Amino acid sequence: MACPFAKHVSAEHFQRQPSIAEAHSWNLDEDLSELPSDALTLTHLNAAIQLLTAPSIENVHEALMSLIGKYSNRWPGLSKLKTERSALSIYPHYDYLADIQDNLTQIDESAVSEILVLLGEELIQTSCVGVIERAFKCLGSDLQEFLGSLDGVYDVLKLQEEDISDTGFVCAGEGELIFTSDRSVLAWLLLGCLKALARLLFNQEPEIELEPLPGDTLRYRYLLKMDEPTEDGARAAWEETAGGAAGVRESVSADARDLKVSNQFFCNAFPWHFIMDEQLNLVQMGQAFSRLFKSYPAMAGGGALAAGTVFRFKRPRGLQLNFREIVRRTNTPFMISLRAPPGRPDFFAKGLEIKGQMVFCPESNSLLFVGSPFLDGLEGLTCNGLFISDIPLHDATREVILVGEQARAQDGLRRRMDKLKSSIEEANAAVIKERKKNVSLLQLIFPAEIAERLWLGAQIDAKTYPEVTMLFSDIVGFTSICSRATPFMVINMLENLYKHFDELCGFFDVYKVETIGDAYCVASGLHRASIYDAHKVAWMALRMIETCTLYNTHDGQHIKMRIGIHTGTVLAGVVGRKMPRYCLFGHNVTIANKFESGSEACKINISPTTREWLVKHPDYCFQLAARDASCMPKEFTESRGMTCYFLDGYKHPTVSNECPLKEHIEEAMKQTLLDTNEGATVEVNQ
């Protein structure tokens, strides 16, 4: 099978529309968390109906693979339809059924409908299992009841979802089902589904004929010739039902005059009913309807009152108001609303909705509607001038109204609790946000570990850190620059320069100790120890020298810095309560400062101990130039046979020499991260 997502022109009579029914999100109030995992719910019933009207890609694909396995010998071209399910999942709204139909046309155009019917049978066999099978079984005890329930249940599900599509079922009579859809592929698929369901649920093999009906909307009629029980079987069933009890009548009169209840009693027992004749004129009304329309002249004078005058049929949608069409929809729930009779603009019950069922009465060739008010609590009852007594005791609408009031009270309490919960969550989020701001501010001033302890109010004791690499820098001729520039110019120059240096601190993960005037001091090995602390500070120094060439003094000269780097043991701690500072103490701090003062303009002077760390790893190639031994600070007590060095540059082995310094250093930083991670993995494994 070629790529199923390629655009191709389909046959003119094949319409492309989405074949996937998006999963409905049912807003059910009940808590389903405590139900057993196999409990039957409305969601399962909806999924079962959707299997007939809009099967998912998963279901269609599984059925197609089963079809290919069974019938590839009969139609060898079916093997071309094979495709991976993972490829289909990339396109959730892909029209899989239409693509199958198009490809079947190319394989064997004369057998398209037959293969689609078989595909429908496979769809039921592969997908109608478990709770879905139970959902189908609950629709009826025999095939006729099943067809009628398809009509009514699907209409209710569409009402729940406010679906305004034309897709739907109509059980038009004994063994007759009408399916409305603008997709022929679904019509043939449904034919196979009905055959498989009759076999699976009722152990029947009915003959089903499919014929399209004329009209603007595509409709398809399914005529089912069902097996009729034999006379002996019918008699045995009757005897079993009767139980052999004496006195049971063998027949019931079909004459309406033999009815054992009077019209008045029937109207009182079923107050929300009416009867229409073939012309849809009202010939009888229940007590509730009679009370609402008692002052209407047509009713008082005994004249014919058309049902369409006082009732508006809201559901089923698109219903034609004629006797035959209503008879065809007797298996569908009806929703009607009251109209204001002519000359009665003050009719208080206008818009009152009544939900019920139409029943065809063959004895009188009339239609009986039996229903109940469709109300939302007591307020809806009183607004329409009704009373609790207007709802019969046998009608569950009474309980629905009262339970609705209780649910409304609970909903009000839940909404208040949700509002209170929301306000608490907002306040908590605001506190967390402010806390993060405070912690972030502390982390800008102190190392992360020290900032956390300060936030928690813990005591901060001074601590000794071995092998800390320190960098001191200052601007050459800074005093002269200040004498020739205004304070604002000096501050602006330092702000631009040090802002860039701060970004470098973040990139190299080194700690900025402080700035005093033109002095900028950083250290690595305080907030977290690493074998590459000296490397990071050295790269930082090289980038600082390079950055100075981007900024000028007020008189247009490039800023020139001198830098000194030294590695050694220091003592660090928080000093002060107001504007506290994290300060470094010890002899090595003084030595590092001396290496800075012994440096030269645009040069980086490093100590022997720092050099030892830089050359310890041969994969990192620093360009070092030895200086005269006399350049060593006098305070460096271990200077016998040692000298200091100028750090002139860095070249990474894997980067071309023509590349700028920035690329060499960035590649080196990536390698340090890889080496650090590999070292940590080896240590954990050991």
Secondary structure, DSSP 8 states (H G I E B T S, - for coil): ---TTS-----TT----------------S--TTS-TT---HHHHHHHHHHHHS--HHHHHHHHHHHHHHHTTTSGGGGGG---HHHHHT-TT--HHHHHHHHHHHH-GGGHHHHHHHHHHHHHHHH--THHHHHHHTT-SSHHHHHHHHHHHHHHHHHHHT---S-EEEEEETTEEEEE-S-HHHHHHHHHHHHHHHHHHH----EEEEEEE-SSS-EEEEEEE-----HHHHHHHHHHHHTT-TT--S-----GGG-SS-HHHHHHHSTTEEEE-TT-EEEEE-HHHHHHTTT-HHHHTT--EEHHHHEEEEESTT---SHHHHHHTTTS-EEEEE---TT-TT-TTTT-EEEEEEEEETTTTEEEEEEEE---HHHHHHHTT--GGGS-TT-THHHHHHHHHHHHHHHHHHHHHHHHHHHHHHHHHHHHHHHHHHHHHHHHHS-HHHHHHHHTT-----EEEEEEEEEEEEETTHHHHHHHS-HHHHHHHHHHHHHHHHHHHHHHT-EEEEEETTEEEEEESSSS--TTHHHHHHHHHHHHHHHHTT-B-TTS-B--EEEEEEEEEEEEEEE-SSS-EEEEESHHHHHHHHHHHT--TTEEEE-HHHHHHHHSSTTSEEEEEE--GGGS-TT-TT-TT---EEEEEEE-TTS-TTS-HHHHHHHHHHHHHHHHHHHHHHHHH-
